[in-house]
Amino acid sequence: MVFWGIELRGLLVLGSSIFAMLGVALFAAWSLLSNLTAFLLMFIQNDCRVGFWVRVIDGANFLEGRIIEMGLMNVVLEHVDGHKVIYPNNIFVTRPVMVLKNPPTATKAPTIKRILGPKK
């Protein structure tokens, strides 16, 4: 079917492609804006600063670390074992965060016990 000299099938493909690109662009813009807004909230609130030990609680799990950098898009935590964790600002603001008075103790490596089989 031709409408004003343009085939309708080509017009539908063009329209759906533009719609898909707009959807991806809006999602990316939402992610960027949410991280920047969270940075402004952290900057104004000023409860967490560089050098503070924090515990970020995420359901039944948690993450402990010292804040070593607070940027526009993420917070960098250094775990007591030396690992660096990059945490997005929007998640850091929406999760409960405990500011710790003392640094946490280092985690021990799990001991593996052999239950079945012959002794060596």
C-alpha positions, 0 to 999 in steps of 0.5 A: 500500500502506498500513501503519499508516494511512500510505501506503508511498510517502509514507514512502519519500519522507520517508525519502529526503529525511531521508537526503539532508539528513543526508548534506549535513549530515554533509559540511558538518560534516566540512569544518568540523571538518577545518578547525578541527582543521587550525587547532589543528594549525597553532597547536600546531606553530607552524612557520608564522607570520604574516609568513613567506614560504611555498611551498605545493606541490601536485603539479607546481604551487606557490603562493608568498606571505607569510602575512598572516592565520591564521584558524580556517578558512583562511590568507590569503597575499599573493602577491609581485605583491600578490594575496591567496590564501585557502587552506583550513586542511585543504589547507594542512596536508595539502600540503607547505609550504616556509618560505622564507628570502627573499621570491620575486622578482616574476613577469615578464609573458610576452612574446608573439611573433608567429610567423605573419602579416605584420609590422606 
